[in-house]
Amino acid sequence: MNWKLIIQLSMFGLIMAFGTISLIPEKVEFIFWVVIFAVVAYIIAKVCTGKYFAHGFFVSIFNSIYLTATHTIFLTSYNAHHPDMAKMMPKDNHTILFMILIGIASGIGFGVFQGLFAFIASKLVKPKVSL
């Protein structure tokens, strides 16, 4: 496993974590994610020599950690810019727990998706040849 690459690629998630707080509208957020998933899959396919699915999966796990932590810390601002998401959150003292549980589930779900993206990309992209 190339952990350095995984951490480097997960920086896209950290950037998106801060971007989605107030800069990126929720209606177009998915476009950014699709582009990021495609770029990450391409880079994994180009750089790695195996375990493509695992690399993609762990990138998304780190992404979910960044997103969950950032959205939890900046919850008021996040809710103000994402009213549809705010409506789904419980109105009691369990909002943080709810966000953590959703973060874990999203990390696993999108990890599978990113892992499949990376695996498919590995079949379409020729790896970089090192001398």
Secondary structure, DSSP 8 states (H G I E B T S, - for coil): --HHHHHHHTHHHHHHHHHHHHTS-TTTHHHHHHHHHHHHHHHHHHH-SS-HHHHHHHHHHHHHHHHHHHHHHTHHHHHHH-HHHHHHS-SSTTHHHHHHHHHHHHHHHHHHHHHHHHHHHHHHS------
